[in-house]
Amino acid sequence: MAKHEHDFRDGFDVCVGNYGYYNEGELHDTWMRLPMDPDKIEPWLRSHGLFDEEHEEIYICLLYTSPSP
């Protein structure tokens, strides 16, 4: 494998947050490991305070940085 390539066979981390809370002046985000079973995503979001009936606007951000040469 080339030095600049990433190995995502074990999944990858994404930052998951909620725009509803953000628009209210609160930052609610955390890291999630993907892939995740689709049936487990909403319960995971709820357990991390990122989803409820008034705050359903979720964002996902994949932060990618290339390794130093």
CORPE-V771882 format. One record per residue. N is the residue number from 0. RES is the residue in one small letter. PSI is psi in radians with two decimals (NA if undefined). OMEGA is omega in whole degrees, -180 to 180 (* if undefined). Layout:
# CORPE-V771882
n,res,psi,omega
N,RES,PSI,OMEGA
N,RES,PSI,OMEGA
This chain:
# CORPE-V771882
n,res,psi,omega
0,m,2.34,179
1,a,2.68,-176
2,k,-0.53,-176
3,h,-0.10,-179
4,e,2.66,178
5,h,2.60,178
6,d,1.87,-178
7,f,0.32,-179
8,r,-0.51,179
9,d,0.21,180
10,g,-3.00,180
11,f,2.77,-178
12,d,2.43,175
13,v,2.62,174
14,c,2.19,-179
15,v,2.31,-180
16,g,-3.10,-176
17,n,2.05,179
18,y,-0.56,180
19,g,-0.86,177
20,y,-0.72,179
21,y,-0.78,179
22,n,-0.36,177
23,e,0.04,177
24,g,0.19,179
25,e,2.45,177
26,l,1.93,177
27,h,1.83,175
28,d,2.83,179
29,t,3.03,-180
30,w,2.41,179
31,m,2.42,177
32,r,2.17,177
33,l,2.65,4
34,p,2.74,176
35,m,2.49,178
36,d,2.22,-178
37,p,-0.58,180
38,d,-0.26,-178
39,k,-0.15,-175
40,i,-0.92,-179
41,e,-0.80,176
42,p,-0.65,178
43,w,-0.80,178
44,l,-0.77,179
45,r,-0.77,-177
46,s,-0.35,178
47,h,0.21,176
48,g,0.49,-177
49,l,-0.03,-176
50,f,2.25,170
51,d,-3.13,-174
52,e,-0.45,-180
53,e,-0.18,-176
54,h,1.53,-176
55,e,0.07,-174
56,e,1.70,-175
57,i,2.47,172
58,y,2.67,177
59,i,2.29,-180
60,c,2.09,176
61,l,1.99,179
62,l,2.03,-178
63,y,2.19,173
64,t,2.38,179
65,s,2.54,-179
66,p,2.69,177
67,s,2.55,-180
68,p,NA,*
